[in-house]
Amino acid sequence: MLRIKGIDGLRAIAIICVLTQHQFLSYFSYLFGSADNSLGGIGVSIFFVISGFLITAILIKARDNDSPRALNFLQFYLRRFMRIFPLYYTLIFVGVVLGWQWFRSIAEWHVLYATNIYICVSNQWIGYAGHFWSLAVEEQFYLIWPAVVFFAPRQMLLNAILWSIFIGIISTPLIQVVFLATDLQTYVLPFCHFDALGLGALVAYYYILAPTQLSRAMPGRAAFLSMLSASALLYYGLNYVHYTPLGDFVNVRMFNVITALSIMYCVLEPNNSAIIVALEFWPVRNIGRISYGVYLIHNIVPLLYHGTRFDIQNRHSLLGFAVYLATTFAVAAASWRFFERPILGFKPAIDRLIANLAAQSATGRRATSAPRGDLGR
């Protein structure tokens, strides 16, 4: 799938939200109070919507080619493996070897992409490795989603997407009422985020299969900016100043809709529009490009400075925050340049391998379907 302008900019906004809560507000909690607001959650939800869009668009395009379904599955998971697994498992390996807190003690949960299940069962955050929960949610969703996209008829696929959105909306209150689950336990469960992933999938469905309808549904800029302003005011009033679970629930889902609308602008607006130009501004675009590394690394940066003047236990300062932030971006940029991007360079080889296997499969089908009298010629 070709790069869509503006998507990296949306990723940058998402990671900035996460960093603001996890590094800035948490680091200076003695000045700003508790960081139990949903700004980081909004950032994670933006990632979910983007991921739902990109992955579903890839899957819908793959289902319409002539390759056998097994090869489509193989190609999807191999490409997914190359993007997600290497850095993730490298970080876990380093954490286990160095004995970092919440790495060695529950390594098997991280390895199985079940960090969110551990958090749910134990009903507690796990500090430096807690952010792995969102990666687990995505991988659990994508264990079943390719099968839904590949095998569901077109109309049934739209229904499946709408059902996923509905399940995501009702899961949190339903699970809390029926099972008396806490806010934390429901927050890390995959079902409670199906609406974010499903919204992205819904945009992908119309983008690939009904672009004219998608264009008609796109709101004007004035309406979009009004929704964005209302969500920001609601966030500040209900989530930041006076945090409430209901305010969190409503506000995160408002930002999910805004993210979906933003993706619509990315795929429908001309490249020289103000929105695309802003999202493609090179510092913003580059932050988005390395956002996966930033997300994985940012929570463990304090561990790198254990025993130094910048130890997390010491009095915090603007210099300390700057060191943490600079380290996060430097390590993530180095990871992208020297580790992630070289691995992604093998994706064309995977595509060629799948294409060759598909061609061999097609040749075999033609041979077996030939008339019996022609086989001996």
C-alpha positions in Angstrom: 0.0 0.0 0.0 1.4 3.4 -1.0 2.1 5.9 1.7 -0.8 8.2 2.4 0.2 11.8 3.1 -0.8 13.0 6.5 -1.0 9.7 8.3 2.5 10.1 9.9 1.4 13.5 11.1 -1.6 11.9 12.9 0.8 9.4 14.4 2.9 12.3 15.6 -0.1 13.9 17.3 -0.9 10.5 19.0 2.6 10.0 20.3 2.8 13.7 21.6 -0.4 13.0 23.6 1.2 9.9 25.1 4.5 11.7 25.9 2.7 14.6 27.4 1.0 12.4 29.9 3.6 9.7 30.5 6.7 11.9 30.5 5.7 15.5 31.2 2.7 15.4 33.4 3.8 12.3 35.3 7.4 13.7 35.7 6.1 17.0 37.1 3.1 15.5 39.0 4.1 17.5 42.1 3.4 20.6 40.1 0.4 19.6 38.0 -1.2 17.1 40.3 -2.2 13.5 39.4 -1.7 12.5 35.7 -4.9 10.3 35.9 -6.4 12.1 32.9 -7.1 10.6 29.5 -4.6 12.5 27.3 -2.4 9.4 26.9 -5.5 7.3 26.4 -6.6 9.7 23.6 -3.2 9.2 22.0 -3.4 5.4 22.1 -6.9 5.5 20.7 -5.7 7.7 17.8 -3.1 4.9 17.1 -5.9 2.3 17.2 -8.0 4.2 14.6 -5.0 4.7 12.3 -4.1 1.0 12.7 -7.6 -0.2 12.0 -7.7 1.9 8.8 -4.3 0.9 7.4 -4.5 -2.8 8.2 -8.1 -3.1 6.9 -7.3 -1.2 3.7 -4.4 -3.6 3.1 -6.6 -6.6 3.8 -9.4 -5.5 1.6 -7.0 -4.9 -1.3 -5.4 -8.3 -0.7 -8.8 -10.2 -0.7 -9.5 -9.0 -4.3 -6.4 -10.4 -5.8 -6.1 -13.9 -7.3 -3.8 -15.4 -4.7 -5.0 -18.2 -2.5 -6.3 -17.1 0.9 -3.6 -19.1 2.6 -0.9 -17.0 0.8 -2.8 -13.8 1.7 -2.7 -14.7 5.3 1.0 -15.6 5.1 1.8 -12.3 3.4 -0.1 -10.3 5.9 1.4 -11.9 9.0 4.9 -11.9 7.6 4.7 -8.2 6.9 3.2 -7.6 10.3 5.9 -9.6 11.9 8.6 -7.5 10.2 7.1 -4.2 11.3 6.1 -5.0 14.9 8.1 -8.0 16.3 11.8 -7.3 16.0 12.0 -4.1 18.1 9.4 -5.4 20.5 11.1 -8.7 21.3 14.5 -7.0 21.3 13.3 -4.6 24.0 11.9 -7.5 26.0 15.1 -9.5 25.7 17.2 -6.5 26.8 14.8 -5.9 29.7 15.0 -9.5 30.9 18.8 -9.7 30.6 19.3 -6.5 32.5 16.6 -7.4 35.1 14.5 -4.3 34.5 11.4 -4.1 36.8 8.3 -5.7 35.3 10.3 -7.4 32.5 11.9 -10.5 33.9 9.2 -11.3 36.4 6.4 -11.5 33.8 8.4 -12.0 30.6 6.1 -14.8 29.4 3.1 -12.4 29.4 5.0 -9.9 27.2 6.3 -12.6 24.9 2.7 -13.9 24.3 1.3 -10.5 23.8 -0.8 -10.9 26.9 0.4 -8.0 28.9 -3.1 -6.5 29.0 -4.5 -9.8 30.3 -1.9 -9.8 33.2 -2.9 -6.2 34.0 -6.6 -7.1 34.0 -6.1 -10.2 36.2 -3.8 -8.5 38.7 -5.8 -5.2 38.5 -2.7 -3.1 38.7 -0.4 -1.1 36.3 3.0 -2.6 35.8 5.1 0.5 35.7 7.8 0.6 33.1 6.2 -2.1 30.9 2.6 -1.1 31.3 2.4 0.5 27.9 2.8 -2.9 26.2 -0.9 -3.5 26.9 -1.9 -1.5 23.8 0.3 -3.6 21.6 -1.3 -6.7 23.0 -4.8 -5.4 22.2 -3.8 -4.8 18.6 -2.3 -8.2 18.1 -5.3 -9.9 19.7 -7.6 -8.0 17.4 -5.5 -9.0 14.4 -5.6 -12.6 15.2 -9.3 -12.7 14.1 -9.7 -9.6 11.8 -7.9 -10.9 8.7 -10.2 -14.0 8.6 -13.2 -11.7 8.9 -12.0 -9.4 6.1 -10.9 -12.3 3.8 -14.0 -14.5 4.1 -16.9 -12.3 4.8 -19.0 -11.2 1.7 -18.8 -7.5 1.1 -22.1 -6.6 2.7 -21.4 -8.9 5.7 -18.0 -7.2 6.0 -19.7 -3.9 6.5 -21.9 -5.4 9.1 -18.9 -7.0 10.9 -17.3 -3.5 11.0 -20.4 -1.9 12.4 -20.7 -4.7 15.0 -17.1 -4.2 16.1 -17.9 -0.5 16.7 -21.0 -1.4 18.6 -19.1 -4.0 20.7 -16.4 -1.5 21.6 -19.0 1.1 22.7 -21.0 -1.2 25.0 -18.2 -3.4 26.3 -16.9 -1.0 29.0 -20.2 -0.4 30.8 -21.5 -3.9 30.2 -18.4 -5.6 31.6 -18.3 -3.3 34.6 -22.0 -3.9 35.4 -22.1 -7.6 34.8 -18.6 -8.6 36.2 -18.0 -5.6 38.5 -14.8 -4.9 36.8 -12.8 -1.8 37.6 -12.0 1.0 35.2 -8.5 -0.4 34.8 -9.6 -3.9 34.0 -12.0 -2.8 31.3 -9.6 -0.3 29.9 -7.0 -2.9 28.9 -9.4 -5.5 27.4 -9.4 -5.7 23.6 -13.2 -5.6 23.3 -13.3 -2.2 24.8 -11.3 -0.7 22.0 -13.0 -2.4 19.1 -14.8 0.8 18.3 -11.6 2.7 17.7 -10.2 -0.1 15.5 -13.6 -0.5 13.8 -13.9 3.2 13.0 -10.6 3.0 11.2 -11.8 -0.1 9.4 -15.0 1.7 8.4 -13.1 4.5 6.7 -10.9 1.9 5.0 -14.0 0.0 3.7 -15.5 3.1 2.1 -12.1 4.4 0.9 -11.4 1.2 -1.0 -14.9 0.0 -2.0 -17.0 3.2 -2.1 -14.9 6.3 -2.3 -17.7 8.5 -3.7 -19.8 7.8 -0.6 -16.8 8.5 1.6 -16.4 11.9 -0.1 -20.0 12.8 0.5 -19.8 11.9 4.2 -16.7 14.2 4.8 -17.7 17.2 6.8 -16.7 20.8 5.9 -13.7 22.3 7.6 -15.8 24.6 9.8 -17.8 21.6 11.1 -14.6 19.6 11.7 -12.9 22.5 13.5 -16.1 23.0 15.6 -16.0 19.3 16.6 -12.3 19.5 17.4 -12.8 22.6 19.6 -15.7 21.0 21.4 -13.7 17.9 22.2 -10.8 19.9 23.4 -13.0 21.9 25.8 -14.8 18.7 27.0 -11.4 17.1 27.6 -10.2 20.0 29.6 -13.4 20.3 31.7 -14.3 16.7 32.3 -11.0 14.9 32.0 -8.1 17.1 33.0 -9.5 19.5 35.6 -12.2 17.1 37.0 -11.4 13.6 35.7 -14.4 11.3 35.6 -14.7 7.8 34.0 -17.8 9.0 32.1 -16.0 12.0 30.8 -13.1 9.9 29.8 -15.3 7.4 28.0 -17.2 10.1 26.0 -14.2 12.2 25.2 -11.9 9.4 24.0 -14.7 8.3 21.6 -15.2 11.9 20.4 -11.5 12.0 19.5 -11.9 8.6 17.8 -14.4 10.2 15.5 -12.2 13.2 14.9 -9.3 10.8 14.0 -11.5 8.9 11.6 -12.5 12.3 10.0 -8.9 13.3 9.9 -8.0 10.1 8.0 -10.8 11.0 5.5 -9.2 14.3 4.9 -5.8 12.6 4.4 -7.2 10.3 1.7 -9.6 12.8 0.0 -8.0 16.2 0.3 -5.5 17.4 -2.3 -1.9 17.3 -1.2 -1.6 21.1 -1.1 -4.5 21.6 1.2 -3.8 23.3 4.5 -4.5 20.2 6.6 -2.2 18.0 4.6 0.6 20.6 4.5 0.4 21.0 8.3 0.4 17.2 8.9 3.3 16.8 6.4 5.5 19.5 8.0 8.8 17.7 8.2 9.4 17.7 12.0 5.8 16.4 12.5 6.1 13.8 9.7 9.4 12.5 11.1 8.1 12.2 14.6 5.3 10.1 13.2 7.7 8.0 11.2 9.5 6.9 14.4 6.5 6.9 16.6 6.5 3.1 17.1 10.0 3.3 18.5 9.2 6.3 20.6 6.1 4.5 22.1 8.1 1.4 23.0 11.0 3.2 24.4 9.6 6.2 26.2 8.5 4.5 29.4 11.8 2.7 30.0 14.0 5.8 29.5 14.1 6.5 33.3 15.7 3.0 33.8 18.6 4.1 31.6 19.5 6.8 34.1 19.2 4.7 37.3 21.9 5.7 39.7 22.7 9.0 38.0 21.8 12.6 38.8 18.8 12.1 36.5 17.4 9.1 38.4 13.6 9.1 38.5 13.8 9.1 42.4 15.6 12.4 42.4 14.1 15.9 42.4 12.9 16.6 38.9 13.8 19.6 36.8 13.4 21.0 33.3 16.9 19.7 32.5 15.9 16.2 33.6 12.8 16.2 31.5 14.8 17.5 28.5 17.3 14.6 29.0 14.5 12.1 29.1 12.8 13.5 26.0 16.0 13.8 24.0 17.0 10.3 24.9 13.6 9.0 23.8 13.8 10.6 20.4 17.5 9.8 19.9 17.1 6.1 20.7 13.9 5.8 18.6 15.6 7.6 15.6 18.6 5.4 15.8 16.4 2.3 16.0 14.5 3.4 12.9 17.7 4.2 11.0 19.8 1.3 11.9 17.3 -1.5 12.9 13.7 -1.1 11.9 14.1 0.4 8.4 16.8 -2.2 7.2 14.4 -5.0 8.3 11.5 -3.4 6.5 13.7 -3.4 3.4 13.0 -7.1 3.1 9.3 -6.5 2.5 9.6 -6.4 -1.3 11.4 -9.8 -1.1 8.4 -11.2 0.8 6.0 -9.8 -1.8 8.0 -11.4 -4.6 8.0 -14.7 -2.7 4.2 -14.6 -2.3 3.8 -13.6 -6.0 5.9 -16.6 -7.1 4.0 -18.9 -4.8 0.8 -17.6 -6.2 2.0 -18.0 -9.8 3.0 -21.6 -9.1 -0.4 -22.3 -7.4 -2.2 -20.8 -10.4 -0.1 -23.0 -12.8 -0.9 -26.1 -10.7 -4.6 -25.3 -10.8 -4.6 -24.8 -14.5 -2.8 -28.1 -15.0 -5.2 -30.1 -12.8 -8.3 -28.5 -14.4 -7.1 -29.3 -18.0 -9.2 -31.9 -20.0 -8.0 -35.4 -19.3 -7.3 -36.0 -23.0 -4.8 -33.1 -23.1 -2.7 -34.3 -20.2 -0.7 -36.8 -22.3 0.1 -34.4 -25.1 
